[in-house]
């Protein structure tokens, strides 16, 4: 399923309600599991692109959007946020994080 074939876009759960409150009538449907997962993946790319194009102040809200989509995606693969954090911590313990700004340019 490619993104150019998909009509519409995945939106947050309350968006149809907000549209109705503003006097319009939203046209929506519920995606099946396969489509939902694909749309979440596309949404993640969209949110990362928005983050990269934002100024520092807007990056805060965009980072929250990325996290929301990521949490939905990991739920789709059977992880809850606590499990994800444990995996993240284990990787950080084993390989480190990114706080030291280390850039690798190859080996000698």
C-alpha positions in Angstrom: 0.0 0.0 0.0 1.8 3.2 -1.1 1.1 6.6 0.3 -0.1 8.0 -3.0 -2.9 5.4 -3.2 -4.2 6.3 0.3 -6.9 8.9 0.4 -7.3 10.9 3.6 -5.0 10.9 6.5 -4.8 9.4 10.0 -5.8 12.0 12.6 -6.0 12.1 16.4 -9.1 10.5 17.9 -10.8 13.8 18.9 -10.3 15.6 15.5 -13.8 14.6 14.2 -15.4 15.9 17.4 -13.4 19.1 17.1 -14.5 19.5 13.5 -18.1 19.0 14.5 -17.8 21.6 17.3 -16.6 24.0 14.6 -19.7 23.5 12.5 -18.5 21.1 9.8 -19.3 17.5 9.2 -16.2 15.2 9.1 -16.2 12.2 6.7 -14.3 9.4 8.4 -13.9 5.7 8.6 -12.0 3.2 10.8 -8.9 1.7 9.2 -8.4 -2.0 9.4 -5.3 -3.2 11.3 -3.1 -3.4 8.2 -4.0 0.0 6.9 -3.8 1.5 10.4 -0.2 0.3 10.8 0.8 1.6 7.4 -0.9 5.0 8.1 0.9 5.2 11.5 4.2 4.6 9.7 3.4 7.4 7.2 2.3 9.6 10.0 5.6 9.1 11.8 7.5 10.2 8.7 5.1 13.2 8.4 5.7 14.2 12.0 9.5 13.8 11.7 9.5 16.0 8.6 7.5 18.6 10.5 9.9 18.4 13.4 12.9 18.9 11.1 11.3 21.9 9.5 10.2 23.6 12.7 11.9 26.3 14.7 13.1 25.5 18.2 9.8 26.5 19.9 7.6 24.6 17.5 9.9 21.5 17.8 8.6 20.9 21.3 5.0 20.3 20.0 6.3 18.3 17.1 8.4 16.1 19.4 5.3 15.4 21.4 3.5 14.4 18.1 6.3 12.1 17.2 6.1 10.4 20.6 2.3 10.0 20.3 2.7 8.2 16.9 5.6 6.2 18.1 3.7 5.0 21.2 0.8 3.9 18.9 3.2 2.1 16.6 4.9 0.2 19.4 1.5 -0.8 20.8 0.8 -2.3 17.4 3.8 -4.6 17.8 2.8 -5.6 21.3 4.9 -3.3 23.5 3.7 -0.9 26.2 5.5 2.3 27.1 7.2 0.7 30.1 8.6 -2.2 28.0 9.8 0.3 25.4 11.6 2.3 28.1 13.2 -0.8 29.5 14.5 -1.7 26.0 15.7 1.9 25.5 17.5 1.8 28.9 19.2 -1.5 28.2 20.5 -0.2 24.8 21.7 3.0 26.5 23.5 0.9 29.2 25.1 -1.3 26.6 25.9 1.2 23.8 25.4 4.6 25.4 23.1 7.4 24.4 23.7 10.5 22.3 24.4 13.1 25.0 28.2 13.3 24.3 27.7 14.3 20.7 30.2 11.7 19.4 30.6 11.6 15.6 32.2 8.5 14.1 34.1 9.0 10.8 35.5 5.4 10.3 38.3 3.2 11.5 42.1 3.2 10.9 
